[in-house]
Amino acid sequence: MSDSRQDETRPASARWLPGGTFADQVAVVTGGGTGLGLEIARGLAALGATTVVASRSPEHHVALLEEAVERGWRVEAEQLDVREPDAVRRCADSVAERHGRVDVLVNNAAGNFVCPAERLSAKGWRAVLGIVLDGTFYCSKEFGRRMIERRSGRILNVVATYAWTGMAGVVHSASAKAGVLAMTRTLAKEWARYDLRVNAIAPGIFESEGAGQRLWPDDATRAKVQDAVPLKRFASPDEIAAHCLYLLSPACDYVNGECFTVDGGAWLGATMWDPGTNIRRRKPEA
């Protein structure tokens, strides 16, 4: 098969890296059955990795498992609630027993909803921090231990730009993502001696059914959110996933503790005037 033909059959996210980039590697993607996690998992599988998708809902795994059979990818699924440390440990043991190694971990599992801070319940706060902050640590610890044993591995954490800018309505998620960003840089320093790289990616708004239902449920809200992006559009999931694959690839073997922002410039904030505006100096009064 020619290179051009291979590119046509790969997911769009995987067309920027050489075929077999992740050959003979084992990758675990939490929240890998839907949205961004699904596109990352598809890209890893298409580029040769044995890919394990782990999430709470087995029904989310069905489409990817069926596609893997059709395309000849090596994909497996694990039912996992990342908030449960014992469940995470059992999952890590299971993957290690089957494959003898874990090379890549993508901490993508997340939860979010918009709610003013003064109305946020303790249960709502705990639910988001449990998935995002606790889950990222539990998975990093358990899968990281296997990487440390082999003195090799890559971990990628999915955060958000409001981890450092803040954003009204998502104090739970912003706090959790800020914690994950701090965790990323801390583990990058602590585990570098094992040749284990830990990085993060901060995606901007991308097309997602789940996000659309929760964050821009009507056309007016969607237009307002989209207008805040300098490029005036949302990303596609495969666009974001392509950068995730790049950060996990050998091209980034010297990148450690970094957070890569892919948001069309949205985190830069609003400008004082519209681009292209010509401001004329007011003449002093006589």
C-alpha positions as CSV (number, residue, x, y, z in Angstrom):
1,M,0.0,0.0,0.0
2,S,1.4,3.4,-0.9
3,D,1.9,6.2,1.7
4,S,-0.9,8.2,0.2
5,R,-3.3,5.3,0.4
6,Q,-2.2,4.7,4.1
7,D,-3.0,8.4,4.8
8,E,-6.5,8.0,3.3
9,T,-7.3,5.1,5.6
10,R,-5.9,6.6,8.8
11,P,-7.9,8.8,11.1
12,A,-7.2,12.5,10.4
13,S,-5.3,12.8,13.7
14,A,-2.8,10.2,12.7
15,R,-1.9,11.5,9.2
16,W,0.9,13.8,10.4
17,L,3.2,11.1,11.9
18,P,4.9,8.2,10.2
19,G,3.1,4.8,10.1
20,G,4.1,2.6,13.0
21,T,5.1,5.5,15.2
22,F,3.7,3.7,18.2
23,A,4.4,0.1,17.0
24,D,4.9,-2.5,19.8
25,Q,3.8,0.0,22.4
26,V,1.0,-0.3,24.9
27,A,-1.2,2.8,25.4
28,V,-3.9,3.5,28.0
29,V,-6.5,6.3,27.4
30,T,-8.9,7.1,30.1
31,G,-12.3,8.4,28.9
32,G,-11.2,6.9,25.6
33,G,-14.7,6.0,24.3
34,T,-16.0,9.4,23.4
35,G,-14.9,12.9,22.3
36,L,-11.2,13.8,22.4
37,G,-10.3,10.6,24.2
38,L,-11.8,8.5,21.3
39,E,-9.8,10.4,18.7
40,I,-6.6,10.0,20.6
41,A,-7.3,6.3,21.0
42,R,-8.1,5.9,17.3
43,G,-4.8,7.7,16.4
44,L,-2.7,5.6,18.7
45,A,-4.2,2.4,17.4
46,A,-3.8,3.5,13.8
47,L,-0.1,4.2,14.4
48,G,0.5,0.8,15.8
49,A,-0.1,0.9,19.5
50,T,-2.0,-1.7,21.4
51,T,-4.6,0.7,22.8
52,V,-6.6,0.2,26.0
53,V,-9.6,2.5,26.4
54,A,-10.8,2.8,30.0
55,S,-14.0,4.5,31.1
56,R,-17.1,3.9,33.3
57,S,-19.6,3.1,30.5
58,P,-18.9,0.0,28.4
59,E,-21.4,1.1,25.8
60,H,-19.0,3.9,24.9
61,H,-16.4,1.3,23.9
62,V,-18.5,-0.5,21.3
63,A,-18.0,1.7,18.3
64,L,-14.2,1.8,18.7
65,L,-14.0,-2.0,19.2
66,E,-16.0,-2.6,16.1
67,E,-13.9,-0.2,14.1
68,A,-10.7,-1.8,15.4
69,V,-11.9,-5.2,14.1
70,E,-12.6,-3.7,10.6
71,R,-9.3,-1.9,10.4
72,G,-7.1,-4.5,12.0
73,W,-6.2,-2.4,15.0
74,R,-5.3,-3.8,18.4
75,V,-7.8,-2.2,20.8
76,E,-9.1,-3.4,24.2
77,A,-11.5,-1.9,26.7
78,E,-11.6,-1.8,30.5
79,Q,-14.5,-0.6,32.5
80,L,-13.0,1.9,35.0
81,D,-14.1,4.6,37.4
82,V,-10.9,6.6,37.9
83,R,-12.2,8.0,41.2
84,E,-11.7,4.6,42.8
85,P,-8.0,3.9,43.6
86,D,-8.5,0.2,44.0
87,A,-10.2,-0.1,40.6
88,V,-7.4,1.9,39.0
89,R,-4.8,-0.5,40.6
90,R,-6.7,-3.5,39.3
91,C,-6.9,-2.0,35.9
92,A,-3.1,-1.3,35.8
93,D,-2.4,-4.8,37.0
94,S,-4.6,-6.3,34.4
95,V,-3.0,-4.4,31.5
96,A,0.5,-5.2,32.8
97,E,-0.3,-8.9,33.2
98,R,-1.7,-9.1,29.6
99,H,1.0,-7.1,27.9
100,G,4.0,-6.9,30.3
101,R,4.4,-3.2,29.9
102,V,2.7,0.2,29.7
103,D,4.4,2.8,27.5
104,V,1.8,5.6,27.2
105,L,-0.9,7.0,29.5
106,V,-3.4,9.7,28.5
107,N,-5.3,11.1,31.4
108,N,-8.4,12.4,29.6
109,A,-11.3,11.4,31.8
110,A,-13.1,14.5,32.9
111,G,-16.4,16.0,34.1
112,N,-17.7,19.5,34.0
113,F,-20.8,21.7,34.1
114,V,-21.4,25.4,34.4
115,C,-22.6,26.6,37.8
116,P,-22.0,29.9,39.8
117,A,-19.6,29.2,42.6
118,E,-22.1,30.4,45.3
119,R,-24.6,27.8,44.1
120,L,-22.2,24.9,43.7
121,S,-23.0,22.0,46.0
122,A,-20.4,20.0,47.9
123,K,-21.4,17.0,45.8
124,G,-20.9,18.8,42.6
125,W,-17.5,20.1,43.7
126,R,-16.4,16.7,44.8
127,A,-17.7,15.0,41.7
128,V,-15.5,17.0,39.3
129,L,-12.4,17.1,41.5
130,G,-12.8,13.3,42.0
131,I,-12.7,12.6,38.3
132,V,-10.2,15.2,37.2
133,L,-7.7,15.7,40.0
134,D,-8.0,12.5,42.0
135,G,-8.4,10.3,38.9
136,T,-5.4,11.8,37.2
137,F,-3.2,11.1,40.3
138,Y,-4.5,7.6,40.8
139,C,-3.9,6.7,37.2
140,S,-0.5,8.4,37.1
141,K,0.6,6.7,40.2
142,E,-0.4,3.1,39.2
143,F,0.5,3.2,35.6
144,G,3.6,5.3,36.4
145,R,4.9,2.6,38.7
146,R,4.9,0.2,35.8
147,M,6.8,2.8,33.7
148,I,9.3,3.4,36.4
149,E,10.0,-0.3,36.6
150,R,10.9,-0.3,32.9
151,R,12.6,3.2,33.2
152,S,10.6,4.5,30.2
153,G,7.2,6.0,29.5
154,R,5.1,9.0,28.6
155,I,2.1,10.5,30.4
156,L,-0.1,13.2,28.8
157,N,-2.7,15.1,31.0
158,V,-5.6,17.0,29.4
159,V,-6.1,20.3,31.1
160,A,-7.7,23.6,30.1
161,T,-6.4,27.2,29.8
162,Y,-8.7,28.4,32.6
163,A,-6.3,26.4,34.9
164,W,-4.3,29.6,34.8
165,T,-6.7,32.3,33.5
166,G,-9.7,31.3,35.7
167,M,-13.2,31.3,34.2
168,A,-16.6,32.2,35.8
169,G,-18.9,29.3,36.3
170,V,-16.3,26.5,36.4
171,V,-14.6,27.0,39.7
172,H,-14.6,23.2,40.3
173,S,-13.1,22.3,37.0
174,A,-10.6,25.2,37.0
175,S,-9.4,24.3,40.4
176,A,-9.0,20.6,39.4
177,K,-7.2,21.4,36.2
178,A,-4.9,23.8,38.0
179,G,-4.1,21.0,40.3
180,V,-3.4,18.6,37.4
181,L,-1.1,21.2,35.8
182,A,0.9,21.5,39.0
183,M,0.9,17.7,39.2
184,T,2.2,17.5,35.6
185,R,5.2,19.7,36.3
186,T,5.9,18.1,39.7
187,L,5.9,14.5,38.3
188,A,7.9,15.7,35.3
189,K,10.7,16.8,37.7
190,E,10.3,13.8,40.0
191,W,10.2,11.0,37.4
192,A,12.6,12.4,34.7
193,R,15.3,10.3,36.2
194,Y,13.4,7.2,35.1
195,D,13.2,8.5,31.5
196,L,9.5,9.2,32.0
197,R,8.1,12.3,30.4
198,V,5.0,14.0,31.8
199,N,3.3,16.7,29.7
200,A,0.0,18.4,29.4
201,I,-2.2,19.8,26.6
202,A,-4.7,22.6,27.0
203,P,-7.3,22.3,24.3
204,G,-9.6,25.1,23.4
205,I,-13.3,24.7,22.5
206,F,-13.8,21.8,20.1
207,E,-16.8,20.2,18.5
208,S,-18.3,17.7,20.9
209,E,-21.8,16.6,21.5
210,G,-21.3,16.4,25.3
211,A,-19.7,19.8,25.5
212,G,-22.4,21.3,23.3
213,Q,-25.2,20.0,25.5
214,R,-23.6,21.3,28.7
215,L,-21.7,24.4,27.6
216,W,-23.5,25.9,24.6
217,P,-27.0,24.4,24.5
218,D,-28.5,27.0,22.2
219,D,-27.3,28.8,19.0
220,A,-26.9,32.2,20.7
221,T,-24.6,30.8,23.4
222,R,-22.6,28.9,20.8
223,A,-22.2,32.0,18.6
224,K,-21.0,34.0,21.7
225,V,-18.5,31.3,22.6
226,Q,-17.2,31.0,19.1
227,D,-16.9,34.7,18.6
228,A,-14.5,34.8,21.6
229,V,-12.0,32.7,19.6
230,P,-9.7,34.9,17.4
231,L,-9.9,32.2,14.6
232,K,-13.7,32.4,14.9
233,R,-14.2,28.7,14.9
234,F,-14.1,25.7,17.1
235,A,-11.5,23.0,16.6
236,S,-12.3,19.5,15.5
237,P,-11.5,16.6,18.0
238,D,-9.0,15.1,15.5
239,E,-7.2,18.5,15.3
240,I,-6.6,18.4,19.0
241,A,-5.8,14.7,19.0
242,A,-3.1,15.3,16.4
243,H,-1.2,17.5,18.8
244,C,-1.6,14.9,21.6
245,L,-0.1,12.2,19.4
246,Y,2.8,14.6,18.5
247,L,3.5,15.2,22.2
248,L,3.5,11.4,22.8
249,S,5.8,10.7,19.8
250,P,9.6,10.4,19.7
251,A,9.6,13.9,18.1
252,C,9.0,15.2,21.7
253,D,11.5,13.0,23.6
254,Y,13.1,16.2,25.0
255,V,9.9,17.9,26.0
256,N,9.1,17.4,29.7
257,G,6.8,19.3,32.1
258,E,5.3,21.4,29.3
259,C,1.7,22.5,28.7
260,F,0.9,22.9,25.0
261,T,-2.0,25.2,24.3
262,V,-4.2,24.5,21.2
263,D,-7.1,26.9,21.4
264,G,-7.0,29.2,18.4
265,G,-5.6,32.1,20.5
266,A,-8.7,32.2,22.8
267,W,-6.8,32.3,26.0
268,L,-5.1,35.5,25.0
269,G,-8.3,37.3,25.9
270,A,-10.4,40.0,24.3
271,T,-8.8,43.0,22.5
272,M,-9.5,46.6,23.4
273,W,-10.7,47.2,19.8
274,D,-11.5,45.1,16.8
275,P,-8.6,44.0,14.7
276,G,-8.0,46.4,11.8
277,T,-9.6,49.4,13.6
278,N,-7.8,52.6,12.8
279,I,-7.8,54.8,15.9
280,R,-7.5,58.5,15.0
281,R,-6.0,60.9,17.6
282,R,-8.5,63.4,18.8
283,K,-7.4,66.9,18.1
284,P,-7.0,69.1,21.1
285,E,-9.7,71.7,21.6
286,A,-8.7,75.2,20.8
